[in-house]
Every structure is written in C-alpha cells, then in structure tokens.
Amino acid sequence: MENKLGAVTIATAICVATYAAIAMGCLAQYGLGFSVEEIRRTALATAALIAAFIAIDFLGKKPGKTG
C-alpha cells in the first residue's frame, strides 16, 4: 500500500479546514464579540507565522537527503 494522498482526501481536508475557519470566525465575532478588524489582523499574523514555519522547514533540509 502506497502512502499517497488522493484527490478526495485533499478535497475533504480543504473543506473541513474551511468549515472550521468559518465556525471559528463566527464564534469569535458573534459569540465572543471581537470586531472584524481584530479577527482579520489575528488571522493574517497567524497565517504569516505558519507560512514562515513551513518555509523554514522546507528550506532547512539538505537536498538529496530523505527523512
């Protein structure tokens, strides 16, 4: 059995992540009373931080080495 992600698995993961983001946004805005600007600022900062960690992980590996 190969360890490959299929198109259905990727699509499902994207849909679940989107649903979770929408639910968290609604909870933050309507349940906790945060403004749209606060939610947007925090989301952008978090996305930039995650992208930086992914880039560091991707660029920190030596070419030709596995694992």
CORSULRA-V242442 format. One record per residue. N is the residue number from 1. PHI is phi in whole degrees, 0 to 359 (* if undefined). BURIAL is b if it has 16 or more other ideal C-beta (glycine too) atoms within 10 Angstrom, else e. Layout:
BEGIN
n = <N/N>
phi = <PHI/PHI>
burial = <BURIAL/BURIAL>
END
This chain:
BEGIN
n = <1/2/3/4/5/6/7/8/9/10/11/12/13/14/15/16/17/18/19/20/21/22/23/24/25/26/27/28/29/30/31/32/33/34/35/36/37/38/39/40/41/42/43/44/45/46/47/48/49/50/51/52/53/54/55/56/57/58/59/60/61/62/63/64/65/66/67>
phi = <*/274/258/243/273/273/296/293/295/294/297/296/297/295/295/294/295/296/299/296/294/295/296/293/295/296/297/294/281/268/276/257/83/286/278/297/295/295/295/297/298/293/295/294/295/293/296/295/295/296/297/295/296/295/296/297/294/290/276/277/274/279/294/90/257/252/81>
burial = <e/e/e/e/e/e/e/e/e/e/e/e/e/e/e/e/e/e/e/e/e/e/e/e/e/e/e/b/e/e/e/e/e/e/e/e/e/e/b/e/e/e/e/e/e/e/e/e/e/e/e/e/e/e/e/e/e/e/e/e/e/e/e/e/e/e/e>
END
